[in-house]
Amino acid sequence: MRNIWEEKYKKLGFKSQREYPNESLIAFIKSLNTERAKILELGCGSGANLWFLAKEGFKAYGIDFSRAGIKYCQQMLKKYNVIANLKLGDIKRLPYKNNFFDLIVDVVSVQHLKFKEHTPCLEEAFRCLKKGGNFFSYHLGENSISYKQGGGKLIDKNTIDNIRDAKKPLYNNGQTCFLSANDAYNLLKKIGFQNIIIDKVTRTYNNQEYSVEYLVIKAEK
């Protein structure tokens, strides 16, 4: 698969992503009592979430398949005077031991896998979580305008090759899967996750002309 994020990081640097952590992730973290826990971010990118997690006192780990993203993440961590263990790798084949993490989180990274690739990715997250560990995902939903009218070619269940319409939100972010809440629940349940909670966040663009849906997914091993 073309590594469009490697291209974005090389061209735009930190401007390719936001610098500050996702609001739903912040709320999730603040709802837990997990002092000094080990936490992994799937697709840490340039570190917008990871620096916050490290600052909160977590033993932070990040994995991403973009070498340039990892480089910028290192710079971001240095900026905030925190440390994290970073690896270049595939989130479908995690290079960590069984039952290693207390928490695993994803913010708009797993959504760039095909639908059929979600299962091995989530299976790996399940394997690496400790019993009772928490999983969080912030993932695009099927009711997004960018899925329905983004001009993308369908290549898998709810997966398009790209958002091709430059007027639509998240234009040219590459292969993207837009999950339904039912599909997300069934994927997690089949793997063995428990206490699955899925809420939705709607964000509008261009003075409310366009609407994008996100699933806020929480589960336990």
N, C-alpha and C positions, 0 to 999 in steps of 0.2 A: 504494500500500500504506500502511495506517495505520502511522504512525511511533510504535510503542509505546514505543520507548526515549526518544524526546523527552519523552513523558508521564512515564516513570519518572524521568528526570533532574530534571524540573521538580518532581516530587512528593517524591522521596527524596534527590536530590543524590548525594553520594558513596556513600550507602548502597545505591544501585541496583547497584553493582558492588563487587568486592573492591578493596582499596587496593594490594595487593602482587602482584608478577608471578607468572605461571603457572609451576609447578615444571618441567614438561616443556620449556617455552620456555627457562628458565634453563639446564637441562642441555644443550639444543641449542646455545645461544649459547656456553657454556663449552667445547663440543667443537670449536669452530671457531677458526681463526687469522685474524681479520678486523679487525685494529686499524684504527681510523679509517674503516671502511667505511660506505657509505651504506646505511641500512636503512629500510624502509617497513613500518609496521603498518597492515594493512587493518582498519578498524573500531577505531580507537584508543580510542574511548569516553572515559572520564574519566581515562585516562592510567596505569592500574595497571601496564601493561607498558612504556609508552613512557618513563616517568621512569627505569626501570631500564636500558633500552637506551641512553638518553642518558648516564646515569651511568657506563656501561661504556665510554664513549668513542666510541660510534657517532655518525655524522652522522645524526641521527634525524629521520624524517618520519612524520606520521600523517594519516590521512584518515578521516572519519566523516560520516554523513549527518544526524547530530543536532547542531543548533546549540548546544543546551544541553550536550551531551557535550563539544564542543570548548571551551566556556567552562570547564567543570570541569577539562578536561585542562590548560588554560593555568594554572589555579590549582595543579594537582598538580605541574606542572613547576616552578613558582615555589617551591613548598614544598621541593622537593629541590634547588633552585638549579641547574637544568639548562635547556637550551633544545632546542627541536625545531621543525621547520617543519610547521605544521598547516594542513590544508585541509578545508573543508566540501565534500563531494562524494560521488559514487557509485562504489563499488568495482568496478562493472562497466564504468566508463568513466573510467579513471585519467587525471588531468591532468598526466602526466609524459612525458618524452621516451623514445624507445626506448633500451634498454640503459643505463638510468640508475642502477639500484640493484645493489648487491652481494648484498643479502638482502631478501626480502619475507616477512613473517610474518603469521599470522592466528591469533588465539585466540578461538574461539567467536563469530566474526562471520560468516564465510562460510556457516555453518550456518543462518543466518536468510534465506538466499536459497532460492528454489525450486530443485529439482534441475536444471531446464532452464536456470536462470540461473547455475549453477556454471560452465558452459563459457565464457561470455563473461568472467566474472570471472577464471578461471584463464588464459584467453588474454591478458587484459590484464596479469596478473602476469608471464606469460612474456615478453610484449613489452617490459616495462619492466626486466626483469632483464638484467644483463650476461651474456655467454657464460661459463658456469661458475658463475654465481650460484646461491645457495641459496634454496629455498622451504620454509617450515614452516607446518603447519596443525594446530591442535588442534580436532577436529570431532566432534560427537556421532555415535555409531554406532547401527546398526539394532537392536542387541540391548538397547537401553535400555528400562526399564519405562515411561518417559514416552512412548515411541513406541507400544509394544504395548498399554498400558492407560491412557494419559493422557487418553482421551476426546476427542482431536482429530479433526477432519474431514480426510480425505485429500484434498489439492488437487493433488497432483503426485506423481511417483515418490518414495516415502519422505518426502514433505513433508506436514506437518499444519498446519492453520490456527492452532492454539494448543494448549498443554497445559492442558486445561480442568478436570481433576481436581485440586482444591486440595491433596489429600494426596500427590500425586506430585511428585517433584523437578522443579525448574525451572518450576513452575506460572506460567502467564500471562506467558510471555516472548515471546509472539507466534509468527508463522510460523516453523516450524523443520523443517529437513531432517535426517534421520538416515541417513547414508551407510553402505553396506556397504564392506568393505575392497576387494572386487573392483571395485565401481563407482568408488571413489576412484582406484584404480590405473589403470583403463581411461580415466577422464577425463584424468588427467595424461599417460598414455602417448600418447593420441591427439593431444594438443596439442603434444607434442614433448619433454616432460620426460624426464630420464634418471636412473639410479641411484635409483629410487623405493623407499623403505623405509616400510612401514606397520606400526606396532606398536599395541597396544591397552592402554588403562588402564581399569580398572574401579573405580568409586567407589560405595560403599554409603551409604545414608541410613537414618535412623530405626532405629538399632541393627541394621543389615544387613537390614532388611525389604525395602528397595528397592535395585536395582542399576542404575547408569547406566554405559554404555560410551562411551569416547572413543577416537577414532583419532588416533594421533600420526604425522603424515605429514611425510616429508622427501623432497625431490627436488632435482635440479639442472637447470639449463638447458644 
